[in-house]
Amino acid sequence: MGGKTTNVRVLYFAVARELASKSVETFTLSEGSSVGDLAKEVQKTHPALKTLRNSAKFSVNLAVVDDSTILKNGDEVGVLPPVAGG
């Protein structure tokens, strides 16, 4: 039995883009998956991004969200590493 899936587009910014070696990709998750679930999949695909896990923020459709946010098919998720200012 095939469960329903959710496709999300992930955009990598700044150092996250460098660590992932790409700026955008699509992930297919089980329906009802959260941002936290997506973060785990991103880390499996790009182990170098584990270094950002505790400091990076995520956005869904341009709004910053927490790990418990449930993703919907077609959402656009940004991986936002911390920004150094000065």
HELIX and SHEET records of a PDB file:
HELIX    1   1 VAL A   15  ALA A   20  1                                   6    
HELIX    2   2 VAL A   35  THR A   45  1                                  11    
HELIX    3   3 PRO A   47  LEU A   52  5                                   6    
SHEET    1   A 5 VAL A  24  SER A  30  0                                        
SHEET    2   A 5 THR A   5  TYR A  12 -1                                        
SHEET    3   A 5 GLU A  76  LEU A  80  1                                        
SHEET    4   A 5 LYS A  57  VAL A  60 -1                                        
SHEET    5   A 5 ALA A  63  VAL A  65 -1                                        
END                                                                             
